[in-house]
């Protein structure tokens, strides 16, 4: 695999913008499908391979996959014709012995979409052998969750490569929001282990902290953290309403009853998204403002900031559960335990966030320094 030098102009054409937004659209459709499917498992129970939530999952990956393939073919055709490779989705690289010229972001999103469809065959075989499936942490499901995450990371890379343009920054905000909602879900693979903390909760603390830091450093503008938190909150509110409504309507449509003894509780998927991310965003904004006033490089603040953000998210999530779930009982000991967990997770988020943002920033030129 080798990189390709491009002499393309700094602006991007309609095809490049369309490819990026279609990949993002696919990840949004997938996210809606995941939220719906998880709610279906909890409220109704068994499902088969051919259900409407699964259709959303697979169509979302197909949308992202075909858009990624189209951008790969566009870049390859330009390279073979001797034209400048379009500035689209990141640094172009040559793969398969130079047969294809692939923009970095589309290589990642396309690989995630392709692996999703392959693992979908595994899920079909799983259902063929075992029939109804009432749990999330099956091998095929975990593989599918990981594949979706890879596609969503590819979408973030695509928009990060255009963060010097307004549409690219808007896409970064949307991609981060989608990733915050979905990235903790693959941690369900650790559910069978006897761990001191719920793995999906730990994943939510780690991933939300990491993505808030990555997104803020990528956007590199005052107020960026607050915009990211607002986008996450808007997606959470949409899924909070949609997931239980869709599960109930679809169950009625196909003639299946809801589970016996269902109590009033928040929808599963959106309730794992941090509701108080805005508090952490305020801290991030304050820290960067303090650093700018003293001419301190933001990267030096990131490790300590990650710890603070991790603790804030870890402590406020039990409060979120207590406020939204009538059956939840949260004691001081539990809050203290989550605060302790937030320290190493936040430190890891700060370390990874700073380095991830540095790599992503290399995909687009720095025109201005705001922090």
VOPAGU-2260 file (C-alpha; in pm, 1 decimal, decimal comma):
REM VOPAGU-2260
SITE   aa  ch    i         X         Y         Z
SITE  UNK   A    0       0,0       0,0       0,0
SITE  UNK   A    1     142,5     340,7     -98,4
SITE  UNK   A    2      24,5     700,3     -90,5
SITE  UNK   A    3     -65,2     898,5    -401,4
SITE  UNK   A    4      40,6    1257,0    -454,5
SITE  UNK   A    5    -247,7    1480,5    -558,2
SITE  UNK   A    6    -229,9    1817,2    -728,3
SITE  UNK   A    7    -603,0    1870,6    -700,1
SITE  UNK   A    8    -724,3    2216,5    -599,6
SITE  UNK   A    9    -801,4    2271,4    -230,1
SITE  UNK   A   10   -1176,8    2307,6    -286,7
SITE  UNK   A   11   -1402,7    2007,0    -320,2
SITE  UNK   A   12   -1657,0    1934,1    -587,6
SITE  UNK   A   13   -2016,6    1820,3    -569,3
SITE  UNK   A   14   -1925,9    1451,9    -597,9
SITE  UNK   A   15   -1690,7    1468,8    -300,6
SITE  UNK   A   16   -1947,9    1641,6     -82,6
SITE  UNK   A   17   -2224,1    1404,6    -192,3
SITE  UNK   A   18   -2009,8    1098,2    -119,5
SITE  UNK   A   19   -1932,7    1218,9     231,4
SITE  UNK   A   20   -2294,2    1297,3     319,4
SITE  UNK   A   21   -2426,5     971,4     174,2
SITE  UNK   A   22   -2179,3     771,8     384,3
SITE  UNK   A   23   -2297,1     967,6     689,0
SITE  UNK   A   24   -2660,7     905,2     592,2
SITE  UNK   A   25   -2588,7     533,7     591,0
SITE  UNK   A   26   -2443,7     550,6     943,4
SITE  UNK   A   27   -2749,7     743,0    1065,4
SITE  UNK   A   28   -2985,7     481,4     916,4
SITE  UNK   A   29   -2775,8     210,7    1083,7
SITE  UNK   A   30   -2790,7     393,1    1417,8
SITE  UNK   A   31   -3169,2     415,4    1399,7
SITE  UNK   A   32   -3179,8      44,5    1317,5
SITE  UNK   A   33   -2952,8     -47,8    1609,5
SITE  UNK   A   34   -3160,5     151,4    1856,6
SITE  UNK   A   35   -3480,6      -1,3    1722,1
SITE  UNK   A   36   -3337,6    -354,1    1722,3
SITE  UNK   A   37   -3207,8    -331,9    2080,8
SITE  UNK   A   38   -3543,0    -198,5    2196,9
SITE  UNK   A   39   -3713,5    -482,7    2011,5
SITE  UNK   A   40   -3497,2    -738,3    2192,5
SITE  UNK   A   41   -3585,4    -586,6    2529,3
SITE  UNK   A   42   -3955,9    -514,4    2477,7
SITE  UNK   A   43   -4060,6    -800,5    2249,8
SITE  UNK   A   44   -3781,4   -1055,8    2270,0
SITE  UNK   A   45   -3719,3   -1301,4    1988,5
SITE  UNK   A   46   -3642,5   -1200,1    1637,0
SITE  UNK   A   47   -3532,9   -1356,2    1312,2
SITE  UNK   A   48   -3290,7   -1240,0    1047,3
SITE  UNK   A   49   -3563,4   -1083,2     832,7
SITE  UNK   A   50   -3712,4    -807,8    1049,1
SITE  UNK   A   51   -3765,9    -439,7     976,5
SITE  UNK   A   52   -3500,1    -322,3    1227,5
SITE  UNK   A   53   -3252,0    -556,3    1059,1
SITE  UNK   A   54   -3351,1    -407,4     724,1
SITE  UNK   A   55   -3249,8     -67,2     855,3
SITE  UNK   A   56   -2918,4    -208,3     977,3
SITE  UNK   A   57   -2831,4    -368,0     646,9
SITE  UNK   A   58   -2960,0     -89,2     424,6
SITE  UNK   A   59   -2758,1     165,1     624,9
SITE  UNK   A   60   -2437,5     -31,1     573,0
SITE  UNK   A   61   -2524,8     -80,9     205,4
SITE  UNK   A   62   -2574,5     293,9     158,0
SITE  UNK   A   63   -2235,8     370,2     316,2
SITE  UNK   A   64   -2068,1      85,9     130,9
SITE  UNK   A   65   -2191,6     179,2    -216,8
SITE  UNK   A   66   -2107,2     546,8    -160,1
SITE  UNK   A   67   -1755,5     448,7     -50,4
SITE  UNK   A   68   -1716,9     226,9    -357,0
SITE  UNK   A   69   -1830,5     509,0    -586,0
SITE  UNK   A   70   -1568,0     744,3    -440,3
SITE  UNK   A   71   -1299,2     476,0    -476,5
SITE  UNK   A   72   -1389,3     427,9    -843,3
SITE  UNK   A   73   -1388,4     805,4    -897,0
SITE  UNK   A   74   -1039,3     839,6    -750,8
SITE  UNK   A   75    -910,7     533,8    -937,3
SITE  UNK   A   76   -1047,8     656,1   -1271,3
SITE  UNK   A   77    -882,8     996,9   -1222,4
SITE  UNK   A   78    -548,4     840,2   -1136,1
SITE  UNK   A   79    -553,6     603,1   -1433,5
SITE  UNK   A   80    -648,0     886,2   -1671,2
SITE  UNK   A   81    -359,1    1096,3   -1547,2
SITE  UNK   A   82    -587,4    1359,2   -1396,1
SITE  UNK   A   83    -540,5    1502,4   -1047,0
SITE  UNK   A   84    -694,9    1271,0    -790,2
SITE  UNK   A   85   -1000,0    1450,4    -645,1
SITE  UNK   A   86    -960,5    1589,8    -296,5
SITE  UNK   A   87   -1214,8    1365,1    -129,5
SITE  UNK   A   88   -1208,9    1173,2     196,8
SITE  UNK   A   89    -843,2    1193,2     288,5
SITE  UNK   A   90    -504,4    1094,0     153,6
SITE  UNK   A   91    -537,2     861,1    -148,7
SITE  UNK   A   92    -352,4     530,9    -110,8
SITE  UNK   A   93    -281,8     257,7    -367,3
SITE  UNK   A   94    -406,8     -88,6    -269,3
SITE  UNK   A   95    -424,7    -434,4    -428,8
SITE  UNK   A   96     -95,3    -385,6    -607,1
SITE  UNK   A   97    -194,0     -42,1    -732,6
SITE  UNK   A   98    -517,4    -162,8    -890,7
SITE  UNK   A   99    -723,2      83,0    -685,3
SITE  UNK   A  100    -663,3     436,0    -561,2
SITE  UNK   A  101    -854,5     468,6    -237,7
SITE  UNK   A  102    -907,5     785,1     -27,2
SITE  UNK   A  103    -822,7     692,1     332,3
SITE  UNK   A  104   -1164,0     768,8     483,8
SITE  UNK   A  105   -1350,5     573,8     219,0
SITE  UNK   A  106   -1111,2     282,0     257,2
SITE  UNK   A  107   -1209,5     257,8     625,2
SITE  UNK   A  108   -1583,3     314,4     574,5
SITE  UNK   A  109   -1591,5      75,7     278,3
SITE  UNK   A  110   -1403,6    -194,6     470,8
SITE  UNK   A  111   -1649,4    -161,0     759,3
SITE  UNK   A  112   -1949,8    -185,4     528,1
SITE  UNK   A  113   -1807,3    -486,4     343,0
SITE  UNK   A  114   -1727,4    -671,5     665,6
SITE  UNK   A  115   -2077,2    -592,5     793,8
SITE  UNK   A  116   -2233,6    -763,4     495,5
SITE  UNK   A  117   -2001,6   -1063,3     535,7
SITE  UNK   A  118   -2082,4   -1094,9     905,9
SITE  UNK   A  119   -2446,9   -1059,0     809,7
SITE  UNK   A  120   -2411,9   -1397,9     640,2
SITE  UNK   A  121   -2278,5   -1531,8     969,6
SITE  UNK   A  122   -2581,7   -1386,0    1146,5
SITE  UNK   A  123   -2811,6   -1547,9     890,5
SITE  UNK   A  124   -2641,4   -1882,7     951,4
SITE  UNK   A  125   -2668,1   -1829,8    1328,3
SITE  UNK   A  126   -3041,1   -1770,7    1298,9
SITE  UNK   A  127   -3074,4   -2071,0    1066,7
SITE  UNK   A  128   -2916,4   -2295,2    1330,5
SITE  UNK   A  129   -3065,4   -2150,1    1649,9
SITE  UNK   A  130   -3382,3   -1982,5    1522,6
SITE  UNK   A  131   -3508,7   -1698,3    1740,1
SITE  UNK   A  132   -3240,9   -1479,2    1893,7
SITE  UNK   A  133   -3319,4   -1304,6    2222,2
SITE  UNK   A  134   -2978,6   -1167,3    2326,8
SITE  UNK   A  135   -2734,1    -911,7    2188,8
SITE  UNK   A  136   -2396,6   -1062,3    2275,1
SITE  UNK   A  137   -2388,5   -1341,7    2017,9
SITE  UNK   A  138   -2068,1   -1371,7    1809,4
SITE  UNK   A  139   -2244,6   -1254,5    1495,2
SITE  UNK   A  140   -2395,8    -951,7    1669,3
SITE  UNK   A  141   -2063,9    -843,7    1821,7
SITE  UNK   A  142   -1895,0    -874,1    1482,7
SITE  UNK   A  143   -2173,1    -668,1    1324,6
SITE  UNK   A  144   -2142,6    -398,6    1594,0
SITE  UNK   A  145   -1767,0    -374,7    1533,4
SITE  UNK   A  146   -1819,6    -348,6    1157,5
SITE  UNK   A  147   -2071,9     -66,2    1203,1
SITE  UNK   A  148   -1825,7     116,7    1427,0
SITE  UNK   A  149   -1553,0      91,3    1162,8
SITE  UNK   A  150   -1785,0     241,6     901,7
SITE  UNK   A  151   -1870,7     528,4    1137,8
SITE  UNK   A  152   -1502,5     592,6    1206,8
SITE  UNK   A  153   -1449,4     606,5     831,6
SITE  UNK   A  154   -1721,6     871,0     805,9
SITE  UNK   A  155   -1543,4    1081,1    1068,5
SITE  UNK   A  156   -1215,0    1046,7     877,9
SITE  UNK   A  157   -1385,2    1160,1     555,1
SITE  UNK   A  158   -1519,2    1478,4     711,5
SITE  UNK   A  159   -1200,3    1542,4     910,0
SITE  UNK   A  160   -1018,6    1557,2     576,2
SITE  UNK   A  161   -1240,5    1856,6     487,3
SITE  UNK   A  162   -1248,1    2031,7     822,9
SITE  UNK   A  163   -1107,0    2344,5     657,5
SITE  UNK   A  164   -1449,1    2385,8     489,7
SITE  UNK   A  165   -1781,4    2458,9     660,0
SITE  UNK   A  166   -1955,5    2145,3     532,1
SITE  UNK   A  167   -1665,3    1933,3     655,9
SITE  UNK   A  168   -1689,8    2078,1    1006,7
SITE  UNK   A  169   -2065,7    2020,0    1007,6
SITE  UNK   A  170   -2001,9    1659,8     909,7
SITE  UNK   A  171   -1748,3    1619,6    1189,5
SITE  UNK   A  172   -2015,0    1727,6    1440,1
SITE  UNK   A  173   -2270,2    1481,6    1300,7
SITE  UNK   A  174   -2018,5    1195,9    1276,0
SITE  UNK   A  175   -1905,1    1244,2    1634,9
SITE  UNK   A  176   -2266,8    1239,7    1755,4
SITE  UNK   A  177   -2332,5     911,7    1571,9
SITE  UNK   A  178   -2014,7     757,7    1713,3
SITE  UNK   A  179   -2096,5     866,3    2070,4
SITE  UNK   A  180   -2426,5     683,1    2040,4
SITE  UNK   A  181   -2288,9     363,0    1890,4
SITE  UNK   A  182   -1922,4     317,1    1984,8
SITE  UNK   A  183   -1990,5     172,0    2335,9
SITE  UNK   A  184   -2220,0    -102,7    2199,9
SITE  UNK   A  185   -1942,4    -347,0    2092,9
SITE  UNK   A  186   -1837,9    -357,8    2459,9
SITE  UNK   A  187   -2138,4    -589,8    2504,7
SITE  UNK   A  188   -1890,7    -863,3    2406,1
SITE  UNK   A  189   -1758,2    -851,0    2764,4
SITE  UNK   A  190   -2100,1    -903,1    2925,5
SITE  UNK   A  191   -2026,3   -1266,9    3008,6
SITE  UNK   A  192   -1717,2   -1176,3    3210,2
SITE  UNK   A  193   -1737,5   -1113,7    3582,9
SITE  UNK   A  194   -1628,6    -748,7    3576,2
SITE  UNK   A  195   -1665,0    -493,9    3857,9
SITE  UNK   A  196   -1844,4    -251,4    3626,8
SITE  UNK   A  197   -2088,9    -295,2    3340,2
SITE  UNK   A  198   -1876,7    -307,4    3021,7
SITE  UNK   A  199   -2118,2    -101,4    2813,4
SITE  UNK   A  200   -2122,0     166,2    3085,3
SITE  UNK   A  201   -1741,0     166,2    3086,8
SITE  UNK   A  202   -1745,1     190,8    2707,9
SITE  UNK   A  203   -1982,7     486,4    2722,0
SITE  UNK   A  204   -1754,2     673,5    2963,4
SITE  UNK   A  205   -1441,0     598,6    2761,3
SITE  UNK   A  206   -1586,8     665,5    2416,3
SITE  UNK   A  207   -1785,9     978,7    2503,7
SITE  UNK   A  208   -1480,3    1133,3    2670,9
SITE  UNK   A  209   -1252,5    1039,7    2382,3
SITE  UNK   A  210   -1487,8    1165,2    2110,8
SITE  UNK   A  211   -1562,3    1493,3    2287,4
SITE  UNK   A  212   -1188,3    1561,8    2300,5
SITE  UNK   A  213   -1125,0    1448,2    1942,0
SITE  UNK   A  214   -1413,3    1652,4    1803,2
SITE  UNK   A  215   -1316,6    1966,6    1994,2
SITE  UNK   A  216    -954,9    1948,5    1879,8
SITE  UNK   A  217   -1060,4    1878,5    1520,6
SITE  UNK   A  218   -1304,0    2170,1    1499,2
SITE  UNK   A  219   -1049,6    2394,6    1671,1
SITE  UNK   A  220   -1297,3    2673,0    1740,6
SITE  UNK   A  221   -1440,5    2831,7    2054,1
SITE  UNK   A  222   -1773,3    2670,8    2138,5
SITE  UNK   A  223   -1692,6    2348,5    1949,6
SITE  UNK   A  224   -1738,9    2124,5    2255,2
SITE  UNK   A  225   -2080,4    2276,6    2326,4
SITE  UNK   A  226   -2191,6    2224,4    1965,8
SITE  UNK   A  227   -2085,1    1860,6    1986,8
SITE  UNK   A  228   -2277,0    1811,6    2311,7
SITE  UNK   A  229   -2584,6    1974,0    2157,6
SITE  UNK   A  230   -2567,6    1740,1    1856,6
SITE  UNK   A  231   -2539,4    1435,5    2082,5
SITE  UNK   A  232   -2836,3    1558,9    2286,7
SITE  UNK   A  233   -3048,4    1608,7    1975,7
SITE  UNK   A  234   -2974,5    1255,5    1851,1
SITE  UNK   A  235   -3043,7    1115,0    2197,4
SITE  UNK   A  236   -3381,6    1290,5    2215,9
SITE  UNK   A  237   -3480,4    1160,1    1871,5
SITE  UNK   A  238   -3389,5     800,0    1954,0
SITE  UNK   A  239   -3547,5     828,0    2299,8
SITE  UNK   A  240   -3882,5     894,0    2136,8
SITE  UNK   A  241   -3845,4     672,1    1830,5
SITE  UNK   A  242   -3713,7     342,6    1972,0
SITE  UNK   A  243   -4000,0     237,9    2205,6
SITE  UNK   A  244   -4261,8     378,0    1967,5
SITE  UNK   A  245   -4121,8     182,6    1671,1
SITE  UNK   A  246   -4088,2    -140,1    1871,3
SITE  UNK   A  247   -4449,1    -122,6    1987,2
SITE  UNK   A  248   -4591,9     -30,4    1646,5
SITE  UNK   A  249   -4393,7    -299,8    1467,0
SITE  UNK   A  250   -4486,5    -566,5    1723,5
SITE  UNK   A  251   -4852,7    -480,1    1673,6
SITE  UNK   A  252   -4812,2    -489,6    1295,6
SITE  UNK   A  253   -4661,6    -840,3    1293,1
SITE  UNK   A  254   -4893,4    -976,1    1563,1
SITE  UNK   A  255   -4638,0   -1029,2    1840,6
SITE  UNK   A  256   -4711,4    -939,8    2204,4
SITE  UNK   A  257   -4492,0    -722,4    2419,8
SITE  UNK   A  258   -4301,6    -897,6    2698,4
SITE  UNK   A  259   -4496,7    -978,0    3014,5
SITE  UNK   A  260   -4422,5    -761,3    3313,9
SITE  UNK   A  261   -4266,7    -472,2    3125,5
SITE  UNK   A  262   -4221,3    -178,4    3356,9
SITE  UNK   A  263   -4179,4     184,0    3269,8
SITE  UNK   A  264   -3812,1     239,9    3199,4
SITE  UNK   A  265   -3605,4     449,7    2960,4
SITE  UNK   A  266   -3525,9     314,3    2612,7
SITE  UNK   A  267   -3209,1     107,5    2627,9
SITE  UNK   A  268   -2991,7     245,1    2348,1
SITE  UNK   A  269   -3033,7     621,7    2396,9
SITE  UNK   A  270   -3025,7     589,1    2777,2
SITE  UNK   A  271   -2661,1     478,8    2751,1
SITE  UNK   A  272   -2571,1     807,0    2583,5
SITE  UNK   A  273   -2444,0    1061,9    2839,0
SITE  UNK   A  274   -2725,3    1306,2    2911,1
SITE  UNK   A  275   -2496,1    1549,8    3093,7
SITE  UNK   A  276   -2230,9    1569,8    2823,7
SITE  UNK   A  277   -2293,1    1944,7    2816,6
SITE  UNK   A  278   -2141,6    1973,4    3165,8
SITE  UNK   A  279   -1822,6    1808,7    3042,8
SITE  UNK   A  280   -1831,2    2032,5    2733,9
SITE  UNK   A  281   -1840,4    2342,8    2954,4
SITE  UNK   A  282   -1531,8    2218,8    3136,3
SITE  UNK   A  283   -1354,4    2153,4    2806,7
SITE  UNK   A  284   -1439,6    2501,6    2679,7
SITE  UNK   A  285   -1322,2    2658,4    3004,7
SITE  UNK   A  286    -994,6    2465,1    2997,9
SITE  UNK   A  287    -916,0    2564,2    2640,5
SITE  UNK   A  288   -1011,2    2926,1    2706,4
SITE  UNK   A  289    -775,6    2926,4    3005,7
SITE  UNK   A  290    -501,8    2772,3    2791,4
SITE  UNK   A  291    -545,9    3027,2    2511,2
SITE  UNK   A  292    -518,5    3314,3    2756,3
SITE  UNK   A  293    -182,3    3177,3    2872,8
SITE  UNK   A  294     -59,5    3067,1    2528,7
SITE  UNK   A  295     -55,8    2701,7    2640,5
SITE  UNK   A  296     -68,3    2437,2    2370,0
SITE  UNK   A  297    -404,2    2259,5    2393,8
SITE  UNK   A  298    -233,0    1923,1    2353,3
SITE  UNK   A  299     -62,5    1969,6    2690,0
SITE  UNK   A  300    -399,2    2005,5    2859,7
SITE  UNK   A  301    -556,9    1697,7    2704,0
SITE  UNK   A  302    -434,5    1419,6    2941,5
SITE  UNK   A  303    -551,2    1597,0    3258,2
SITE  UNK   A  304    -864,0    1719,5    3081,9
SITE  UNK   A  305    -946,2    1362,2    2984,2
SITE  UNK   A  306    -943,8    1258,2    3350,9
SITE  UNK   A  307   -1177,6    1542,7    3448,5
SITE  UNK   A  308   -1414,6    1471,6    3160,6
SITE  UNK   A  309   -1411,2    1098,4    3232,6
SITE  UNK   A  310   -1498,3    1153,1    3598,7
SITE  UNK   A  311   -1777,6    1397,8    3510,4
SITE  UNK   A  312   -1938,5    1155,2    3265,7
SITE  UNK   A  313   -1891,3     857,1    3498,7
SITE  UNK   A  314   -2048,6    1038,9    3795,5
SITE  UNK   A  315   -2338,7    1195,2    3608,2
SITE  UNK   A  316   -2449,6     876,9    3432,9
SITE  UNK   A  317   -2580,5     715,1    3756,7
SITE  UNK   A  318   -2760,7    1043,2    3822,7
SITE  UNK   A  319   -2904,9    1018,5    3471,2
SITE  UNK   A  320   -3030,2     666,2    3543,9
SITE  UNK   A  321   -3190,3     779,0    3870,2
SITE  UNK   A  322   -3368,4    1068,6    3700,4
SITE  UNK   A  323   -3502,1     869,0    3406,1
SITE  UNK   A  324   -3572,2     525,0    3553,0
SITE  UNK   A  325   -3831,9     508,3    3833,6
SITE  UNK   A  326   -3693,1     170,8    3942,4
SITE  UNK   A  327   -3329,5     279,8    3966,5
SITE  UNK   A  328   -3172,9     324,0    4309,9
SITE  UNK   A  329   -2839,2     502,4    4310,4
SITE  UNK   A  330   -2645,9     535,0    4633,7
SITE  UNK   A  331   -2343,6     741,8    4729,0
SITE  UNK   A  332   -2124,0     432,9    4718,7
SITE  UNK   A  333   -2215,9     364,6    4359,0
SITE  UNK   A  334   -2143,0     723,0    4257,3
SITE  UNK   A  335   -1803,4     702,9    4429,5
SITE  UNK   A  336   -1726,1     375,5    4253,9
SITE  UNK   A  337   -1810,7     521,7    3914,2
SITE  UNK   A  338   -1592,2     823,5    3988,2
SITE  UNK   A  339   -1299,4     591,1    4056,2
SITE  UNK   A  340   -1365,3     407,3    3730,7
SITE  UNK   A  341   -1377,1     738,0    3545,9
SITE  UNK   A  342   -1016,1     824,1    3633,3
SITE  UNK   A  343    -831,8     554,4    3431,1
SITE  UNK   A  344   -1092,6     559,7    3155,4
SITE  UNK   A  345   -1065,5     937,6    3127,3
SITE  UNK   A  346    -686,1     923,2    3127,8
SITE  UNK   A  347    -695,6     669,3    2845,3
SITE  UNK   A  348    -951,4     882,1    2659,5
SITE  UNK   A  349    -727,5    1188,4    2689,0
SITE  UNK   A  350    -422,7     997,4    2567,8
SITE  UNK   A  351    -599,9     839,9    2272,0
SITE  UNK   A  352    -805,4    1151,5    2197,2
SITE  UNK   A  353    -503,9    1377,8    2166,2
SITE  UNK   A  354    -319,2    1141,1    1935,8
SITE  UNK   A  355    -624,2    1057,6    1727,6
SITE  UNK   A  356    -699,0    1425,1    1674,1
SITE  UNK   A  357    -336,4    1491,2    1575,3
SITE  UNK   A  358    -353,4    1219,3    1310,1
SITE  UNK   A  359    -689,2    1337,3    1177,8
SITE  UNK   A  360    -571,3    1698,0    1161,7
SITE  UNK   A  361    -298,5    1591,3     918,6
SITE  UNK   A  362    -568,2    1512,4     660,8
SITE  UNK   A  363    -661,0    1879,2     608,4
SITE  UNK   A  364    -455,6    2200,3     605,3
SITE  UNK   A  365    -452,9    2436,1     901,4
SITE  UNK   A  366    -565,7    2776,9     773,4
SITE  UNK   A  367    -614,6    2936,5    1111,1
SITE  UNK   A  368    -515,4    2857,3    1466,3
SITE  UNK   A  369    -802,4    2929,4    1704,9
SITE  UNK   A  370    -683,3    2755,5    2020,8
